[in-house]
Amino acid sequence: MTQTSEAPAVSHRFVEAVRERVAQVVVGQDTVVERLLIALFTGGHLLLQGMPGLAKTLLVNAIAKAIDLKFARVQFTIDLLPSDILGSEILDQRTSEFRVHRGPVFTNLLLADEINRAAPKVQSALLEAMQERRVTIGNNTFSLPAPFVVIATQNPIEQSGTFELPEAQLDRFMLCHRLHYPEAREEEEILRRQLQLGLRHQDKGAVPQSSFDLLNQPPVASIEELVAAMDAVQKIYVSDVFTKHSVELVRRTRRHKSVDVGGSPRAGIALTLAARARAFIHGRDYAVPEDLYALAEDVLLHRMRLTYEALASGVSGTAVLREILAEVG
């Protein structure tokens, strides 16, 4: 396959504009930005795991503002109800009729902050929206806006007051990306930027500015441009050999002696779709093995459950997956 002129042109214009805008707000985290773009281009959902203070919420806000997407944020807590996300029927006392109040799920980009703090009933209510892109309120079913993507965040260390996400919901996330602390030079740049933010004067008072105050600039891309990029991603070529390698990789996660539950067919679908989007982002019109290896951990690790024996022996899912990747390669 040879590169077409259309795909790299669209890729360069859209992807670089978004990356440059996000870089004005967030230092580093290029891989996370790539994963966010993959989710948008494929309509897949993304789970971000990382320690507090790694700019997870800021990143999602920056992407939404850069592309002029309708954005909503829900802070998940133990007392959250399904109606707080989906909406509810409200009795209009003037007409004695029920009217539907639509919840924050009716948006393009939904940030589910600390999703594992909500009770299973709330998490289940989100399943229909994530998979079928529609919700049921009372006796009515409503389609969600297009595009619709859920970006969820999860703190990997705090267990008090949290609920483990059910495997059925984890499988709905195309990617699960684990954020790491920035490099020393990046952390120094974060501090320098913070020192330069100054005050925001309001009425007769003032408050210190934060990075969120930098999000008020006009967007650099429209939804129409996003849709054009999504169309271009659909034209990215995925060879039969790449497909066979993806299937073999997923099937080996089910056969490994240390794995109790491996990847489902949905994992293979996620792997090929994400690889196609990554190829587009990197200016190619075809997927290569590099895409497979780069995305394998984000696609497969959260879908793998190790045996009790493996966990007791100190075996990690990352080590098992890397062993499988070496065998497939």
Residue pairs with C-beta under 8 A, 6 or more apart in sequence:
1 237
1 285
1 286
2 285
3 283
3 284
3 285
4 285
6 232
7 232
7 235
7 236
7 280
7 283
7 284
7 285
8 283
8 284
8 285
10 228
10 229
10 232
11 229
11 232
11 280
11 281
11 282
11 283
12 283
13 225
14 221
14 225
14 226
14 228
14 229
15 37
15 229
15 281
17 66
17 220
17 221
18 33
18 37
18 63
18 66
18 67
18 220
18 221
19 30
19 33
20 220
21 62
21 65
21 66
21 217
21 220
22 33
22 59
22 62
22 63
22 66
24 214
24 217
25 58
25 62
25 211
25 214
25 215
26 33
26 55
26 58
26 59
26 62
26 211
27 182
27 186
27 189
27 190
27 193
28 182
28 183
28 186
29 54
29 55
29 59
29 179
29 182
31 177
32 48
32 59
32 177
32 179
33 59
33 63
34 278
34 281
35 46
35 175
35 177
35 298
36 46
36 59
36 60
36 63
36 151
37 63
37 277
37 281
38 44
38 46
38 174
38 175
38 274
38 277
38 278
38 281
39 45
39 46
39 149
39 151
39 174
39 175
40 63
40 67
40 109
40 147
40 149
40 226
40 230
41 229
41 230
41 233
41 277
41 280
41 281
42 174
42 230
42 233
42 273
42 274
42 276
42 277
43 147
43 148
43 149
43 230
44 149
44 173
44 174
44 175
44 270
44 273
44 274
45 130
45 149
45 150
45 151
45 152
45 172
45 173
45 174
45 175
46 149
46 150
46 151
46 152
46 173
46 174
46 175
46 176
46 177
47 115
47 152
47 153
47 154
47 170
47 173
47 175
47 176
47 177
47 302
48 56
48 59
48 151
48 152
48 153
48 154
48 176
48 177
48 179
49 153
49 154
49 155
49 156
49 176
49 177
49 178
49 179
50 56
50 153
50 155
50 156
50 178
50 179
50 180
51 155
51 156
51 157
51 179
51 181
52 155
54 179
54 180
54 181
54 182
55 211
56 153
56 179
57 73
57 111
57 113
57 153
58 211
58 212
60 71
60 109
60 111
60 151
60 153
61 71
61 73
61 111
61 212
61 215
62 215
63 69
63 109
64 71
64 108
64 109
65 71
65 215
65 217
65 219
66 219
66 220
66 221
67 219
67 220
67 221
67 222
67 223
67 225
67 226
68 219
68 221
68 222
68 223
69 108
69 109
69 147
69 223
69 226
70 107
70 108
70 109
70 145
71 107
71 108
71 109
71 111
72 104
72 105
72 106
72 107
72 109
72 110
72 111
73 104
73 110
73 111
73 113
74 80
74 84
74 85
74 104
74 110
74 111
74 112
74 113
75 113
75 114
76 112
76 113
76 114
76 115
76 116
76 117
76 118
76 122
77 117
77 118
78 117
78 118
78 119
78 161
80 117
80 118
80 119
80 122
81 122
82 121
82 122
82 124
82 125
83 103
84 103
84 122
85 103
85 104
85 105
85 122
85 125
85 126
85 129
86 103
86 105
86 125
86 129
86 135
86 136
86 137
87 100
87 101
87 102
87 103
87 105
87 106
87 135
87 137
88 100
88 101
88 103
88 137
88 138
89 98
89 99
89 100
89 101
89 137
89 138
90 98
90 99
90 100
90 101
91 97
91 98
92 98
92 99
98 138
100 137
100 138
100 140
100 142
102 137
102 142
104 110
105 126
105 129
105 135
105 144
106 142
106 144
106 145
107 145
107 148
108 145
108 146
108 147
108 148
108 149
108 223
109 149
109 151
110 148
110 149
110 150
110 151
111 151
111 152
111 153
112 126
112 150
112 151
112 152
112 153
113 152
113 153
114 153
114 154
114 155
115 123
115 152
115 153
115 154
115 165
116 154
116 155
116 162
116 163
116 164
116 165
117 161
117 162
117 163
118 163
119 163
120 163
120 166
123 163
123 165
123 166
123 169
124 166
124 169
126 150
126 169
127 168
127 169
127 172
128 134
128 135
128 136
129 135
129 144
129 148
129 150
130 150
130 169
130 172
131 172
133 143
133 144
133 146
133 148
134 141
134 142
134 143
134 144
135 141
135 142
135 144
136 142
147 223
147 226
147 227
147 230
152 173
154 165
155 162
156 178
167 261
167 303
167 305
170 176
170 302
170 303
171 264
171 266
171 267
171 303
173 302
174 270
174 273
174 274
174 299
175 270
175 274
175 295
175 298
175 299
176 298
176 301
176 302
177 298
178 297
181 187
182 190
193 211
194 211
197 208
197 209
197 210
197 211
197 213
198 208
198 209
199 206
199 207
199 208
199 209
200 206
200 207
200 208
200 209
200 213
229 280
232 280
233 276
233 277
233 280
234 276
235 285
236 276
236 277
236 279
236 280
236 284
236 285
236 286
236 287
237 285
237 286
237 287
238 272
238 275
238 276
238 286
238 287
239 286
239 287
242 272
242 275
242 287
242 288
242 289
242 292
243 272
245 289
245 292
245 328
246 268
246 271
246 272
246 275
246 292
247 268
248 328
249 271
249 292
249 296
249 300
249 324
249 325
249 328
250 262
250 263
250 264
250 265
250 267
250 268
250 271
250 300
251 262
252 262
252 324
252 327
252 328
253 259
253 262
253 263
253 267
253 300
253 303
253 304
253 321
253 324
254 261
254 262
254 263
255 262
256 262
256 320
256 323
256 324
257 307
258 306
258 307
258 309
258 310
258 315
258 320
259 304
259 305
259 306
259 307
259 310
259 320
260 305
260 306
260 307
260 308
261 303
261 304
261 305
262 303
262 304
263 299
263 300
263 303
263 304
264 303
267 299
267 300
267 303
270 299
271 292
271 295
271 296
271 299
271 300
272 287
274 291
274 295
274 298
274 299
275 287
275 291
275 292
275 295
276 287
278 287
278 291
278 294
278 295
279 285
279 286
279 287
279 288
279 291
289 329
293 325
293 329
296 321
296 325
297 318
297 321
300 321
301 317
301 318
301 321
304 317
304 320
304 321
306 315
306 317
306 320
310 320
